[in-house]
């Protein structure tokens, strides 16, 4: 069965990257470990906080890969420890967050078992220009491969 896309309107040009982002989100792990919070910090800041009790800074990795924030945790070998009861989850994990264009990771800190990852969303720039319409008898034609259309920008 064909999947219906939200972005299939002829008025929405160039939004295919949103569709790909939605696919990545839907494929992301539904595992609830480790638990996390996302909070707004000021007008253009965000903070993701993950509960990573038992992990050290050396056990954690934070990377940005193709607009995805990937947080990984893996314990080093614990040696010969013998647990009579093990109630603190310390299994390895990978948690992925899809980031919008322009969002930057500004830092990560580990404090009392909580990993804080700070992000900033730059303020959008207003982009406006006028395209001059030229009169003429030239009809539109198919462009040969590699040719682009250039419009004159109004001064």
Secondary structure in CASP SS format (residue, H / E / C, confidence):
PFRMAT SS
TARGET T0000
AUTHOR 0000-0000-0000
METHOD secondary structure of the structure
MODEL  1
X C 1.00
X C 1.00
X C 1.00
X C 1.00
X C 1.00
X C 1.00
X C 1.00
X C 1.00
X C 1.00
X C 1.00
X C 1.00
X C 1.00
X C 1.00
X C 1.00
X C 1.00
X H 1.00
X H 1.00
X H 1.00
X H 1.00
X H 1.00
X H 1.00
X H 1.00
X H 1.00
X H 1.00
X H 1.00
X H 1.00
X H 1.00
X C 1.00
X C 1.00
X C 1.00
X C 1.00
X C 1.00
X C 1.00
X C 1.00
X C 1.00
X E 1.00
X E 1.00
X E 1.00
X E 1.00
X E 1.00
X E 1.00
X C 1.00
X C 1.00
X C 1.00
X E 1.00
X E 1.00
X E 1.00
X E 1.00
X E 1.00
X E 1.00
X E 1.00
X C 1.00
X C 1.00
X C 1.00
X C 1.00
X C 1.00
X H 1.00
X H 1.00
X H 1.00
X E 1.00
X E 1.00
X E 1.00
X E 1.00
X E 1.00
X E 1.00
X C 1.00
X C 1.00
X E 1.00
X E 1.00
X E 1.00
X E 1.00
X E 1.00
X E 1.00
X C 1.00
X C 1.00
X C 1.00
X C 1.00
X C 1.00
X C 1.00
X C 1.00
X C 1.00
X C 1.00
X C 1.00
X C 1.00
X C 1.00
X C 1.00
X C 1.00
X C 1.00
X C 1.00
X C 1.00
X C 1.00
X C 1.00
X E 1.00
X E 1.00
X E 1.00
X E 1.00
X E 1.00
X E 1.00
X C 1.00
X C 1.00
X C 1.00
X C 1.00
X E 1.00
X E 1.00
X E 1.00
X E 1.00
X E 1.00
X E 1.00
X E 1.00
X E 1.00
X E 1.00
X C 1.00
X C 1.00
X E 1.00
X E 1.00
X E 1.00
X E 1.00
X E 1.00
X E 1.00
X E 1.00
X E 1.00
X C 1.00
X C 1.00
X C 1.00
X C 1.00
X C 1.00
X C 1.00
X C 1.00
X C 1.00
X C 1.00
X E 1.00
X C 1.00
X C 1.00
X C 1.00
X C 1.00
X C 1.00
X C 1.00
X C 1.00
X C 1.00
X C 1.00
X C 1.00
X C 1.00
X C 1.00
X C 1.00
X C 1.00
X C 1.00
X C 1.00
X C 1.00
X C 1.00
X C 1.00
X C 1.00
X C 1.00
X E 1.00
X C 1.00
X C 1.00
END
